[in-house]
Amino acid sequence: MAERLRVVAEPARTAALSSSDPRLVELVRLLARRAARDFVKAEEREGHNQHPD
């Protein structure tokens, strides 16, 4: 289980995004959103398994 989670509101390298292929940027964003959803679901399942109601 993750003990610390850091959320960053802006990209680390904005200049790299402006010169990249927009399709690649959109793909990376899609994959990041999917990974974030999967992470949250896994954390929720882990929490339910440890503390059954």
Contacts in CASP RR format, 6 or more apart in sequence:
PFRMAT RR
TARGET T0000
AUTHOR 0000-0000-0000
METHOD contacts of the structure
MODEL  1
MAERLRVVAEPARTAALSSSDPRLVELVRLLARRAARDFVKAEEREGHNQ
HPD
1 43 0 8 1.000
1 46 0 8 1.000
1 47 0 8 1.000
2 39 0 8 1.000
2 43 0 8 1.000
11 17 0 8 1.000
17 25 0 8 1.000
END
